[in-house]
């Protein structure tokens, strides 16, 4: 079981701030594919991965990062500086 957190517009599109997900995904990309196959709202939220960042257990990661041992996955838009 992995806790999946959604921030900013991802939360708005999916309609949840967080959920516990039972998954057999090996990587973040596999998890995104599983979620996108669930419902259209997930597919829409993840339709442009260049606009999405991911953190595994609060460490920035890539979409090809393995999920073995991970307890928390957070998806959020890129941070903007100023």
C-alpha positions in Angstrom: 0.0 0.0 0.0 1.4 3.4 -1.0 0.0 6.8 0.1 -0.4 9.0 -3.0 -0.7 12.7 -2.6 -1.9 15.3 -5.1 -1.2 19.0 -5.0 -2.4 22.2 -6.7 -4.3 21.6 -10.0 -3.6 17.8 -9.9 -5.7 17.7 -6.6 -8.4 19.8 -8.3 -8.6 17.6 -11.4 -8.5 14.3 -9.5 -10.8 15.6 -6.7 -8.7 14.1 -3.8 -5.8 15.4 -1.7 -4.5 11.9 -1.0 -5.4 8.2 -1.3 -4.0 4.9 -0.3 -3.3 2.9 -3.4 -2.8 -0.9 -3.7 -0.4 -1.3 -6.6 1.9 -3.7 -8.3 3.6 -0.9 -10.2 7.4 -1.2 -10.4 8.1 2.4 -11.2 6.5 5.8 -10.9 5.6 5.7 -14.6 3.9 2.3 -14.1 1.9 3.8 -11.2 0.8 6.8 -13.4 -0.3 4.3 -16.1 -2.3 2.3 -13.5 -4.0 5.5 -12.2 -4.7 6.9 -15.7 -6.4 3.6 -16.6 -8.7 3.9 -13.6 -10.8 6.9 -14.6 -10.8 9.8 -17.0 -10.1 12.3 -14.3 -6.7 10.6 -13.6 -6.0 10.4 -17.3 -6.6 14.1 -17.7 -4.5 15.0 -14.7 -1.5 13.0 -16.0 -2.0 13.8 -19.7 1.1 16.1 -19.8 3.8 14.6 -17.6 6.1 17.5 -18.6 3.9 19.6 -16.3 4.1 17.2 -13.3 6.9 16.5 -10.8 7.1 13.6 -8.4 8.6 13.0 -5.0 9.1 9.6 -3.3 9.2 9.8 0.5 9.7 13.6 0.1 12.7 13.3 -2.2 12.4 14.5 -5.8 12.5 11.7 -8.3 12.1 10.8 -11.9 9.2 8.9 -13.5 11.5 5.9 -14.1 12.3 5.7 -10.3 11.5 2.3 -8.7 8.7 2.1 -6.1 10.2 -0.7 -4.1 10.1 0.3 -0.4 8.4 3.6 -1.1 5.7 4.6 1.4 4.6 8.0 -0.1 4.4 9.3 -3.7 3.5 13.0 -4.2 2.6 14.5 -7.5 2.7 18.3 -8.0 3.3 21.0 -10.6 6.8 22.4 -11.1 7.7 25.1 -8.6 8.1 28.6 -10.0 10.7 31.0 -8.9 10.5 34.7 -8.5 
